[in-house]
Amino acid sequence: MCTYTKGFYRNHASVTAAVIAFMGGTVHLGSSNLSATRAQAVLNATPGDGGNVTFGGNNALLNLAQQVITAELNVGRGSIASANELSAIASANAGMTVTFASGGIQLSTALSATTIGTLTSTIENFNSTSDCH
């Protein structure tokens, strides 16, 4: 099955919501499970406009979070990730903390910039390997 990119899910909120509903109503990110609304908020955040998502100015962390959500959605749709890709997703989730406060979503991590870069690259490659369009 083909995979979609984070841009696809960002621009197709109804698809994101449908996949999350199919997955039981939440998608895992870091230390939390996100509803479709919260997952879409993370996907929609940009370095210049985080909306209600804060990430401590760590743009690489935001990108990693978006790639993890995208990968979780792709796997949830039935795309097959390799053992290495699944390991990267698990490592990224283990290295991120997601908290909710005052209606916002806060992302944080203790992962090094190098580790974030490596994980992001692996997960992004999975997400864009067999793009559907």
C-alpha positions in Angstrom: 0.0 0.0 0.0 1.3 3.5 -0.8 2.2 6.0 1.8 1.2 9.6 2.1 3.5 12.5 3.1 3.0 14.9 6.1 1.9 17.5 3.6 -0.9 15.3 2.3 -2.3 14.7 5.8 -1.9 18.4 6.6 -4.0 19.3 3.6 -6.5 16.5 3.9 -7.8 16.7 7.5 -10.8 14.5 6.6 -8.4 11.7 5.6 -6.4 12.2 8.8 -9.6 12.0 10.9 -10.9 9.0 9.1 -7.6 7.1 9.5 -7.5 8.0 13.2 -11.1 6.9 13.6 -10.1 3.6 11.9 -7.2 3.3 14.4 -9.5 3.5 17.4 -9.8 7.2 17.8 -6.2 8.2 18.6 -2.7 8.2 17.2 0.3 7.7 19.4 2.9 10.5 19.6 5.6 10.5 22.2 4.2 10.0 25.7 0.5 10.6 24.6 -2.3 9.6 22.4 -3.7 12.4 20.2 -7.2 12.8 19.0 -7.7 13.7 15.3 -8.0 17.4 16.3 -4.8 17.4 18.2 -2.9 15.4 15.6 -4.1 17.9 12.9 -2.9 20.8 15.1 0.6 19.3 15.2 0.5 18.6 11.4 -0.6 22.2 10.7 2.0 23.8 13.0 4.9 25.6 11.2 8.1 27.1 12.6 6.6 30.6 12.1 3.1 29.8 13.3 2.8 27.0 15.8 -0.8 27.7 16.6 -1.6 26.0 19.9 1.5 23.8 19.5 4.7 24.8 21.3 8.0 23.1 20.6 10.6 25.4 22.3 11.8 26.8 19.0 13.1 23.4 18.1 12.0 23.2 14.5 13.6 19.8 14.0 11.5 18.4 16.9 8.4 19.7 15.3 9.3 18.1 12.0 10.1 14.8 13.8 6.7 14.9 15.5 4.9 15.5 12.2 6.8 12.7 10.5 6.0 10.3 13.4 2.3 11.1 13.2 2.4 10.6 9.4 4.2 7.3 9.8 1.7 6.1 12.4 -1.2 7.1 10.0 0.5 5.3 7.1 1.0 2.1 9.2 -2.5 2.4 10.5 -3.8 2.5 6.8 -1.9 -0.7 6.2 1.5 0.4 4.8 4.3 -1.9 5.7 7.3 -0.4 7.4 10.6 -2.2 7.7 12.0 -3.3 11.0 14.5 -0.3 10.8 11.6 2.1 10.1 9.5 0.7 12.9 12.5 1.0 15.3 13.0 4.6 14.3 9.3 5.4 14.9 9.5 3.6 18.3 12.7 5.5 19.2 11.2 8.8 18.2 8.1 8.1 20.3 10.2 7.1 23.3 12.3 10.3 23.0 9.4 12.7 22.9 7.2 14.1 25.6 3.8 15.5 24.7 1.8 17.4 27.3 -1.5 19.3 27.2 -1.9 22.5 29.1 -4.3 25.4 28.7 -5.7 24.0 25.5 -2.3 23.8 23.9 0.1 20.9 23.0 3.6 21.1 24.2 6.4 19.0 22.6 9.7 18.4 24.3 12.6 16.0 24.0 16.0 15.2 25.4 17.1 13.7 22.1 20.2 15.2 20.6 20.0 17.2 17.3 21.9 14.4 15.6 19.5 11.7 16.8 16.5 13.8 15.8 18.0 14.3 12.3 18.7 10.5 11.9 15.3 9.5 13.1 13.5 12.1 11.0 15.4 11.0 7.9 14.5 7.4 8.3 10.9 8.1 9.0 10.5 10.7 6.3 12.0 8.2 3.8 9.3 5.7 4.7 6.6 8.3 4.4 7.7 9.4 1.0 8.8 6.0 -0.5 5.7 5.2 -2.3 3.7 8.3 -2.5 0.1 7.8 -3.6 -0.2 10.7 -6.0 
